[in-house]
């Protein structure tokens, strides 16, 4: 088991380095419309690594997760397409209701260790190039979830699709917003539970002094509509801080730590989350 986990972690870190190698950065003067000839087709905007630990009610049931998130941009004609893709490497001592995202079951009382990768969650949003959005920026698109989980307790086993929205607000020291997506299963084995999931991932960044921010970036508010009452929702409250480290003219390393309590959660769900951030902004 340890060898398998090491291989998975090495694969994840290797993928991070490979994707980072595709990064390109283009600058423009404020108000100047970008020209297609000066833009790369693909640009990696940031790569985030989220090591976090989940604390449950029962001693010895604590779980650990390594979340990997890529934010990238595609230039297609008159539109810029933003994409965020997210997956996890999990080490769970037992099935945890509603986690990782994509698993609609997790209600069994049987102690089933679950180590491996979960379902890949990705979303695309479309915005017209050069359009001025002011302080508020909202774009629409779609989300998809693919059954990539290495264990049946870590994923849905279904292909899922649905709408998604990305809202951002920026003014002075504040940068805030939320990503919202709703997905339904559209294909997969009929004997597995259907997916009907709402995920809202809010974020708030307040710059206190140069390079130091207070942040609220939780795992997300998730709702599984088809579950019984009292078992549907995760609602985390908490927060933390991050520190920005310049790595040259075009790259910044953000290091952060946060602590959350899921004030609303399933009966056997995660109570607390300790969440770290290692982010390369390119």
C-alpha positions, 0 to 999 in steps of 0.5 A: 500500500505504501509503495502504491501511495508513493507512486501516486504522489510521484505521478501527481508531482510529475504532472504538476511539473509537466503542466507548469512547463507549458506556462506562458505569460503575455502582458498588455497595456491597460485598455489596449485590446489584445491581438490574436497573434500575440496570444498563445493558444494555451496559457497556464494561469496557476497551479495550486496544491492543497494538502489538507487533513480531515478530522472526524468524530472517532479517534483514528478516523482522520483522513488526509488528502492532496488536492491538485488544481490547474487554472488555465486559459484557451484563446478561441477566436473572439473568446477567452476560455477559462478552465479549472480542473481539480482532482485529489489523492486521498487516504481515507480510513473509512468511507466518508459521506459526501467526500471526496466530491463526486461520491454520492454514497459513503453511507455504509457503516463498514470500515473500508480503507480507501486510498487513491485518486478521486473523480476528475472535476473540471469546468469551462467559462467563456468570455469575450476578449477585450470586454470591460467588466469593471469591478464585477466579472461574471461568466457562464459555462459548463462543468463535467465530472469524469469517473477516474476514481481508483476505488469505488468509495472515492468516486461515482462511477458516472459521467456527469455534466451541468451548468457552471458560473464564475463570479469575481469582484475586485476593488482595492484590497478585496478580491472575492467571488465564487464558482458554482456548478450543478452536475447530473450523471448522464452515463454510467452503470445503472446499478450505481447511484445517480449524481445530483450535486451542487458545488459552490466554491467561494473565495475571499482575499483581503490584502492586509499589508504587502504580500500578506493576505487574509483568506477564505478558500474552503473545500466548498459548500456541497449539496447532494440533493438525492440524499436524506434530510440531514445528510445532504450538505457540507457548510464550512466556516473558518479561514486563514492567511497566505504569504506571497513570495515573488519568484521573478517578474512573472511568477509568485509563490503563495503559501497559506494555511486555513482551518475550518469547521463544517457547521452543517455536515452529514452524520458521519461526515468530516467535522474539521479540516486543516487546509494548506495551500502551495500556489504558483501564479504564473 
